[in-house]
Amino acid sequence: MLALGIDVGTSSVKVSVVEISTAKTLTTVQFPETERNIKSLQPGWCEQSPSQWWADVKDAIKKANAGGKYNSKDIKAIGIAYQMHGLVCIDKNKQVLRDSIIWCDSRAVQIGNDAFKKIGEEKSLSHLLNSPGNFTASKLAWVKQNEPSVYEKIDKIMLPGDFIAMQFTGQISTTIAALSEGIFWDFKNNKLSGDVMKQYGFELSFIPEIKEVFSEHGKLSTDIAKELSLTEGIPVSYKAGDQPNNALSLNVLEPGEAAATAGTSGVIYAVTDKADYDKQSRVNSFAHVNHTENKNRIGVLLNINGTGILNSWIKKVAGNSLSYSQMNDKAEKIKPGSDGVSILPFGNGAERMLNNRIVNAHIRNIDFNRHNDAHLFRASQEGIAFALRYGFDIMRENGIHPSVIRAGKANMFLSKIFTEAFVNATNTPVEFYDTDGSAGAAIGAALGAGFYSSAKEAFSNYKSTGKEEPLQSGLYNDLYERWKAILLEQLN
């Protein structure tokens, strides 16, 4: 028996097919091969088409099936991971009303800040574990204020994964985890937040049926099963945001455990059993995939919008003829510290850890006679690692002290330079695993469909592929302090 895992990312869709009995990944594909664009109609705006996500999901599945590595009729469950915080609005005919306002969009920051004050900062933090910020609820409030003709047609609002599940099944549902990441969930009262709904004047009917993360979210429809050569009636049995799902893929489920990713955005995600919060909402607390009313499992998330997207931008403007691997090779010839060049990677919207300020990216200390593209390649990766260290220190202020961080050997962790900078700047070892979000979603699907009795069984065959220890933490701490001084100069 097989499980299908789908990871709807910002730049592409990844699909994996996993053999349930061994948890072995039989195939992983990506579609499209090139990175999808983000629509930015105004500064700070970021949108994507849900219909394009769905088209990419179908093409990715067809591509995986065409590889001939499995019989698609043996797939018995589907799991979905998705970019967090996006807003999808549909009408009563299940038609999309506008492009999705996605995670890195900054237009609703002031709306969220106003709601934070009106609800009451202490009440908001103690009940929601966050400020409304520019999360999904505030994005919906922006639509209400600025696009009333769209708002009045809304029948249901969804997170991106809810939309993809609806396309598979025709059924609409959501989860506590999804509602918490949208800042709709009241943790103290364990229900939809009356404060948020009242503050923004939302209709209760907008919220879909709430189900468990690991449960049936509908059965595959006849037409879609035929189109994708799958079996009619198999369940979509798991839905989770990409960062909680990445943690699941790395078996990060219990207090004290932590995971990291470095794709378009960069994340450190740690699990705690305390419903705590950062008083400035610089790091955010959401219901983890295994959170229940009787057992707190809260994921504390540090997010840096400008991560892989900086590396991609540098490639376009300074190394377009090179592959990422070739860029890394050139950067390795430059010593740590990039010969004085420093880069702040904050060019992808408002950064939560910087109190939702739009700082933009900055390149400092270029000398035309000494520096070349290789210095930029290295300084970009070091700047991303230092930004993650800055946020990790905020997590430490909030009682998060993991002894090791788990990560998949993917995206920027494929770079020796980035890995070295991250491990030494944070002074924390990183343990690597051969997995990714789409494989994690497949494991989640098998758990949700009952093919595993527990997470322990699901991950019984998982083994680390290596570990990177901090061996130059003193050097990188000094380099970090130099970088931090530049950041504080921009913030003051």
C-alpha positions as CSV (number, residue, x, y, z in Angstrom):
1,M,0.0,0.0,0.0
2,L,1.1,3.5,-0.8
3,A,0.4,7.0,0.4
4,L,0.6,10.2,-1.7
5,G,2.0,13.4,-0.1
6,I,1.6,16.8,-1.7
7,D,3.5,20.0,-0.6
8,V,2.0,23.2,-2.1
9,G,4.9,25.6,-1.8
10,T,5.3,29.2,-2.9
11,S,7.7,28.4,-5.8
12,S,6.5,25.0,-6.8
13,V,4.5,21.8,-5.8
14,K,6.4,18.7,-4.7
15,V,4.8,15.3,-4.6
16,S,6.1,12.1,-3.0
17,V,4.7,8.6,-3.0
18,V,5.7,6.6,0.1
19,E,5.4,2.8,0.7
20,I,3.5,2.6,4.0
21,S,5.0,-0.6,5.3
22,T,8.6,0.7,5.2
23,A,8.0,4.5,5.1
24,K,10.3,4.4,2.1
25,T,9.9,7.2,-0.5
26,L,9.5,5.6,-4.0
27,T,9.5,8.8,-5.9
28,T,9.6,12.6,-5.4
29,V,8.9,15.1,-8.2
30,Q,8.6,18.9,-8.5
31,F,6.3,20.9,-10.8
32,P,7.0,23.3,-12.4
33,E,10.8,22.9,-12.8
34,T,11.2,26.7,-12.7
35,E,10.0,28.8,-9.8
36,R,6.5,30.2,-9.8
37,N,6.3,33.9,-9.6
38,I,4.6,35.9,-6.8
39,K,2.3,38.6,-8.1
40,S,3.1,42.0,-6.5
41,L,0.6,44.5,-7.8
42,Q,1.7,47.1,-5.2
43,P,4.7,47.3,-2.9
44,G,4.2,44.8,0.0
45,W,1.5,42.9,-1.8
46,C,2.0,39.2,-2.6
47,E,-0.6,37.1,-4.3
48,Q,-0.9,33.7,-6.2
49,S,-3.7,32.0,-8.0
50,P,-5.3,29.0,-6.2
51,S,-6.3,27.7,-9.6
52,Q,-2.6,27.6,-10.6
53,W,-1.8,25.7,-7.4
54,W,-4.4,23.1,-8.3
55,A,-3.2,22.8,-11.9
56,D,0.4,22.4,-10.6
57,V,-0.8,19.7,-8.1
58,K,-2.4,17.7,-10.9
59,D,0.6,18.1,-13.2
60,A,2.9,17.0,-10.4
61,I,0.9,13.9,-9.7
62,K,0.8,13.0,-13.4
63,K,4.6,13.5,-13.6
64,A,5.1,11.2,-10.6
65,N,2.8,8.6,-12.1
66,A,4.6,8.7,-15.4
67,G,7.9,7.7,-13.8
68,G,6.7,4.1,-13.6
69,K,8.0,3.5,-10.1
70,Y,4.7,2.3,-8.6
71,N,1.2,1.4,-9.5
72,S,-1.0,4.5,-8.9
73,K,-3.9,2.3,-8.0
74,D,-2.0,1.2,-4.9
75,I,-2.3,4.7,-3.4
76,K,-4.7,4.4,-0.5
77,A,-4.5,7.9,1.1
78,I,-3.6,11.5,0.3
79,G,-1.9,14.1,2.6
80,I,-1.5,17.8,1.9
81,A,1.0,20.3,3.2
82,Y,0.7,23.9,2.2
83,Q,2.1,27.4,2.5
84,M,0.8,28.8,5.7
85,H,-1.4,31.9,6.3
86,G,-2.8,32.3,2.8
87,L,-6.4,33.4,2.3
88,V,-8.7,31.7,-0.2
89,C,-12.2,33.0,-0.7
90,I,-14.9,31.0,-2.5
91,D,-18.5,31.6,-3.4
92,K,-21.5,29.2,-2.9
93,N,-20.5,27.5,-6.2
94,K,-17.0,26.8,-4.8
95,Q,-15.5,29.2,-7.3
96,V,-12.5,31.3,-6.3
97,L,-13.4,35.0,-5.9
98,R,-9.9,36.5,-6.1
99,D,-6.2,35.5,-6.0
100,S,-4.9,34.3,-2.7
101,I,-3.3,36.9,-0.4
102,I,-0.3,34.8,0.7
103,W,1.9,34.5,3.7
104,C,4.4,37.2,2.9
105,D,1.9,39.9,2.0
106,S,2.1,42.9,4.2
107,R,-1.0,44.9,3.3
108,A,-2.9,44.0,6.5
109,V,-0.3,44.9,9.0
110,Q,-2.0,48.0,10.3
111,I,-5.4,46.3,10.3
112,G,-3.9,43.6,12.6
113,N,-2.2,46.2,14.8
114,D,-5.4,48.1,15.3
115,A,-7.2,44.9,16.2
116,F,-4.5,44.0,18.7
117,K,-5.1,47.3,20.5
118,K,-8.9,47.0,20.4
119,I,-9.1,43.4,21.5
120,G,-6.5,44.3,24.2
121,E,-2.9,43.2,23.9
122,E,-2.9,41.0,27.0
123,K,-6.2,39.4,26.1
124,S,-5.1,38.8,22.5
125,L,-1.8,37.2,23.5
126,S,-3.3,35.1,26.2
127,H,-6.2,33.8,24.1
128,L,-4.8,33.8,20.6
129,L,-1.1,33.4,21.5
130,N,-0.4,36.1,18.9
131,S,-1.2,39.5,17.7
132,P,-3.6,39.3,14.7
133,G,-0.7,40.9,12.7
134,N,-0.9,40.3,9.0
135,F,-2.2,36.8,9.3
136,T,-5.2,35.3,7.5
137,A,-8.0,36.9,9.6
138,S,-6.5,40.4,9.0
139,K,-6.2,39.7,5.3
140,L,-9.9,38.9,5.2
141,A,-10.6,42.1,7.0
142,W,-8.6,43.9,4.3
143,V,-10.8,42.3,1.7
144,K,-13.9,43.4,3.6
145,Q,-12.7,47.0,3.8
146,N,-11.3,47.4,0.3
147,E,-13.2,44.9,-1.9
148,P,-16.8,44.9,-0.6
149,S,-18.1,43.4,-3.9
150,V,-15.8,40.4,-3.4
151,Y,-16.6,40.1,0.3
152,E,-20.3,40.0,-0.1
153,K,-20.0,37.0,-2.4
154,I,-17.9,34.9,0.1
155,D,-19.5,31.6,1.2
156,K,-16.4,30.1,2.8
157,I,-12.8,31.1,3.5
158,M,-10.0,28.6,3.6
159,L,-6.3,28.1,4.0
160,P,-4.5,26.9,0.8
161,G,-4.5,23.2,1.9
162,D,-8.2,23.4,2.6
163,F,-8.7,24.6,-1.0
164,I,-6.6,21.7,-2.5
165,A,-8.5,19.2,-0.4
166,M,-11.8,20.6,-1.7
167,Q,-10.6,20.2,-5.3
168,F,-9.9,16.6,-4.6
169,T,-13.1,15.7,-2.8
170,G,-15.7,18.4,-3.3
171,Q,-15.9,18.7,0.6
172,I,-14.9,21.7,2.6
173,S,-13.3,21.4,6.0
174,T,-10.6,23.0,8.1
175,T,-8.7,22.2,11.3
176,I,-7.8,23.8,14.7
177,A,-4.2,24.0,13.5
178,A,-5.3,25.9,10.4
179,L,-7.5,28.2,12.3
180,S,-4.8,28.9,14.8
181,E,-2.3,29.9,12.1
182,G,-5.0,32.2,10.7
183,I,-5.4,33.7,14.2
184,F,-9.0,32.6,14.5
185,W,-8.6,30.2,17.4
186,D,-9.1,30.9,21.1
187,F,-6.8,28.6,23.0
188,K,-8.1,29.5,26.5
189,N,-11.7,28.7,25.6
190,N,-10.8,26.0,23.0
191,K,-13.1,27.4,20.3
192,L,-13.3,29.8,17.4
193,S,-12.4,33.3,18.7
194,G,-15.4,35.4,19.4
195,D,-13.1,38.4,19.9
196,V,-11.6,38.2,16.4
197,M,-15.0,37.4,14.7
198,K,-16.6,40.3,16.5
199,Q,-13.7,42.8,16.0
200,Y,-13.7,42.2,12.2
201,G,-17.5,41.6,11.9
202,F,-17.1,38.2,10.1
203,E,-19.9,35.8,9.5
204,L,-19.6,32.6,11.4
205,S,-20.8,30.8,8.3
206,F,-17.5,31.7,6.6
207,I,-15.7,29.1,8.7
208,P,-15.8,25.5,7.3
209,E,-16.5,22.4,9.4
210,I,-13.7,21.8,11.8
211,K,-12.0,18.4,11.8
212,E,-8.9,16.8,13.3
213,V,-5.6,17.2,11.3
214,F,-5.4,13.4,11.1
215,S,-8.9,12.5,9.9
216,E,-10.9,12.1,6.8
217,H,-11.4,15.4,5.0
218,G,-13.4,13.9,2.2
219,K,-13.0,11.1,-0.4
220,L,-11.5,11.4,-3.9
221,S,-14.1,12.3,-6.4
222,T,-14.8,10.1,-9.5
223,D,-13.8,12.7,-12.0
224,I,-10.5,13.6,-10.3
225,A,-9.6,10.0,-9.7
226,K,-10.1,9.2,-13.4
227,E,-8.1,12.2,-14.5
228,L,-5.1,11.4,-12.2
229,S,-5.3,7.5,-12.5
230,L,-6.1,7.2,-8.8
231,T,-8.7,5.1,-7.0
232,E,-12.1,6.7,-6.5
233,G,-13.0,7.1,-2.8
234,I,-9.6,7.1,-1.2
235,P,-9.4,9.6,1.6
236,V,-7.7,12.9,2.0
237,S,-6.7,12.1,5.5
238,Y,-4.2,14.8,6.6
239,K,-3.8,18.5,6.1
240,A,-1.2,20.8,7.7
241,G,0.7,24.0,7.2
242,D,4.1,23.5,5.7
243,Q,6.1,24.2,8.8
244,P,4.1,22.0,11.2
245,N,4.2,19.4,8.5
246,N,8.0,19.7,8.1
247,A,8.3,19.1,11.8
248,L,6.2,16.0,11.4
249,S,8.4,14.8,8.6
250,L,11.3,15.0,11.0
251,N,9.5,13.3,13.8
252,V,9.4,16.6,15.8
253,L,6.3,16.1,17.9
254,E,7.2,16.4,21.5
255,P,8.3,19.2,23.8
256,G,12.0,20.2,23.5
257,E,12.3,19.0,19.9
258,A,12.9,21.5,17.0
259,A,13.1,21.5,13.2
260,A,14.4,24.0,10.6
261,T,13.8,24.7,7.0
262,A,15.4,27.1,4.6
263,G,13.3,27.4,1.4
264,T,11.7,30.5,0.1
265,S,11.4,31.5,3.7
266,G,13.5,30.3,6.6
267,V,12.0,28.8,9.7
268,I,13.0,27.4,13.1
269,Y,10.0,25.5,14.6
270,A,10.1,24.2,18.2
271,V,7.5,22.2,20.1
272,T,6.4,23.0,23.6
273,D,3.7,21.9,26.0
274,K,3.1,25.4,27.2
275,A,0.5,27.7,25.7
276,D,2.9,30.6,25.9
277,Y,3.6,33.6,23.7
278,D,6.1,36.2,22.9
279,K,4.9,39.5,24.3
280,Q,5.8,41.3,21.1
281,S,4.5,38.5,18.8
282,R,7.9,38.4,17.1
283,V,7.8,34.6,17.1
284,N,4.4,32.9,16.8
285,S,2.6,30.0,18.6
286,F,0.2,27.8,16.8
287,A,-1.5,24.4,17.4
288,H,0.9,21.7,16.3
289,V,-0.4,18.7,14.2
290,N,-0.8,16.6,17.4
291,H,-2.3,19.3,19.6
292,T,-5.5,18.3,21.5
293,E,-7.7,20.0,24.0
294,N,-6.2,17.8,26.8
295,K,-2.6,17.8,25.6
296,N,-0.9,21.0,24.6
297,R,1.4,20.6,21.7
298,I,2.2,24.1,20.6
299,G,4.6,24.9,17.7
300,V,6.6,28.0,18.3
301,L,7.6,29.4,14.9
302,L,10.3,31.8,13.9
303,N,9.9,32.9,10.3
304,I,12.2,34.9,8.1
305,N,10.5,35.9,4.8
306,G,13.8,36.7,3.1
307,T,15.7,33.4,2.9
308,G,15.9,31.3,-0.3
309,I,14.2,34.1,-2.2
310,L,17.4,36.2,-1.5
311,N,19.6,33.4,-2.8
312,S,17.3,33.2,-5.9
313,W,17.4,37.0,-6.4
314,I,21.2,37.1,-6.2
315,K,21.4,34.3,-8.8
316,K,19.2,36.3,-11.1
317,V,21.1,39.5,-10.8
318,A,24.7,38.3,-10.3
319,G,25.0,34.6,-11.2
320,N,22.3,33.9,-13.8
321,S,24.5,31.7,-15.9
322,L,25.5,29.6,-12.9
323,S,23.7,26.8,-11.1
324,Y,23.2,27.1,-7.3
325,S,25.9,24.4,-6.9
326,Q,28.3,26.4,-9.0
327,M,27.5,29.5,-7.0
328,N,28.2,27.6,-3.8
329,D,31.5,26.4,-5.3
330,K,32.6,30.0,-6.0
331,A,31.4,31.2,-2.5
332,E,33.5,28.5,-0.8
333,K,36.6,30.2,-2.1
334,I,35.8,33.2,0.0
335,K,36.6,33.2,3.7
336,P,33.9,33.5,6.4
337,G,32.8,37.0,6.8
338,S,32.8,37.6,3.0
339,D,35.8,40.0,3.2
340,G,33.6,42.6,5.0
341,V,30.5,42.4,2.8
342,S,27.2,42.1,4.8
343,I,23.7,41.5,3.5
344,L,20.4,42.0,5.4
345,P,17.9,39.6,3.7
346,F,14.7,41.4,4.6
347,G,13.4,42.2,1.1
348,N,10.3,40.0,1.0
349,G,7.7,42.0,3.0
350,A,7.2,42.8,6.6
351,E,9.2,40.6,9.0
352,R,7.4,39.4,12.1
353,M,10.5,39.1,14.2
354,L,11.2,42.8,13.4
355,N,7.8,43.8,14.8
356,N,6.2,43.6,11.3
357,R,8.5,46.3,10.0
358,I,9.4,46.5,6.3
359,V,13.2,46.9,6.5
360,N,14.0,45.7,2.9
361,A,17.3,44.1,1.9
362,H,20.6,45.9,2.2
363,I,24.1,45.2,0.9
364,R,26.9,46.9,2.9
365,N,30.6,47.6,2.5
366,I,31.1,46.8,-1.3
367,D,34.5,47.7,-2.5
368,F,34.6,47.7,-6.3
369,N,38.3,46.8,-6.3
370,R,38.2,43.9,-4.0
371,H,34.7,42.3,-4.2
372,N,33.1,40.2,-6.9
373,D,30.1,37.9,-7.4
374,A,31.5,35.2,-5.1
375,H,31.5,37.7,-2.2
376,L,27.8,38.4,-2.8
377,F,27.0,34.6,-3.0
378,R,28.7,34.0,0.4
379,A,27.4,37.2,2.1
380,S,23.8,36.3,1.1
381,Q,24.0,32.9,2.8
382,E,25.7,34.2,5.8
383,G,23.1,37.0,6.1
384,I,20.3,34.5,6.0
385,A,22.0,32.4,8.7
386,F,22.6,35.5,10.9
387,A,18.9,36.5,10.5
388,L,17.9,33.1,11.8
389,R,20.3,33.5,14.7
390,Y,18.7,36.8,15.5
391,G,15.3,35.2,15.7
392,F,16.6,32.1,17.5
393,D,17.8,34.4,20.3
394,I,14.2,35.7,20.6
395,M,13.0,32.1,20.9
396,R,15.6,31.6,23.6
397,E,14.2,34.6,25.4
398,N,10.9,32.7,25.4
399,G,12.3,29.6,27.0
400,I,13.0,27.6,23.8
401,H,16.4,25.9,24.2
402,P,16.7,22.8,21.9
403,S,19.9,20.9,22.2
404,V,19.8,19.9,18.5
405,I,17.8,21.0,15.5
406,R,16.6,18.5,12.9
407,A,16.5,19.4,9.2
408,G,16.0,17.7,5.8
409,K,19.0,17.9,3.5
410,A,17.3,20.1,1.1
411,N,17.1,23.7,-0.2
412,M,19.7,25.9,1.4
413,F,20.9,23.1,3.7
414,L,22.4,21.6,0.6
415,S,25.0,24.4,0.8
416,K,28.0,23.7,2.9
417,I,28.4,27.5,3.5
418,F,24.9,28.1,4.7
419,T,25.0,25.0,7.0
420,E,28.3,26.0,8.5
421,A,27.1,29.5,9.1
422,F,23.7,28.4,10.6
423,V,25.2,25.8,12.9
424,N,28.0,28.0,14.2
425,A,26.0,31.3,14.4
426,T,23.2,29.5,16.5
427,N,25.9,27.4,18.3
428,T,23.5,24.4,17.9
429,P,24.1,21.1,16.1
430,V,21.9,20.2,13.2
431,E,20.9,16.6,12.6
432,F,20.0,15.7,9.0
433,Y,17.3,13.3,7.6
434,D,16.6,12.2,4.1
435,T,13.0,13.5,4.0
436,D,11.0,16.5,2.9
437,G,7.6,18.1,3.3
438,S,5.9,16.0,0.6
439,A,7.2,12.8,2.1
440,G,6.0,14.0,5.5
441,A,2.5,14.7,4.1
442,A,2.4,11.1,2.8
443,I,3.3,9.8,6.3
444,G,0.6,12.1,7.7
445,A,-1.9,10.6,5.3
446,A,-1.1,7.1,6.4
447,L,-1.4,8.1,10.0
448,G,-4.7,9.8,9.4
449,A,-6.1,6.8,7.5
450,G,-5.1,4.5,10.3
451,F,-2.4,2.6,8.5
452,Y,0.0,3.3,11.4
453,S,-1.0,2.7,15.0
454,S,1.1,5.7,16.2
455,A,3.7,8.2,15.1
456,K,6.3,5.9,16.8
457,E,5.5,3.1,14.4
458,A,5.5,5.5,11.4
459,F,9.0,6.8,12.2
460,S,10.5,3.5,13.4
461,N,12.7,3.2,10.3
462,Y,13.9,6.9,10.3
463,K,17.6,7.3,10.8
464,S,19.8,10.4,10.7
465,T,22.0,10.8,7.6
466,G,24.5,13.0,9.4
467,K,25.2,15.7,11.9
468,E,26.9,19.1,11.7
469,E,28.5,20.3,14.9
470,P,29.4,24.0,15.7
471,L,33.2,24.0,15.5
472,Q,33.7,27.7,14.8
473,S,31.1,29.3,17.0
474,G,33.4,32.0,18.3
475,L,34.4,33.2,14.8
476,Y,30.8,33.2,13.6
477,N,29.5,34.9,16.8
478,D,31.9,37.8,16.1
479,L,30.7,38.0,12.4
480,Y,27.1,37.9,13.7
481,E,27.7,40.8,16.0
482,R,29.1,42.8,13.1
483,W,26.0,41.9,11.0
484,K,23.6,42.7,13.9
485,A,25.1,46.2,14.4
486,I,24.1,46.9,10.7
487,L,20.6,45.6,11.4
488,L,20.2,47.7,14.5
489,E,21.4,50.8,12.6
490,Q,18.5,50.2,10.1
491,L,16.0,49.6,12.9
492,N,16.9,52.8,14.9
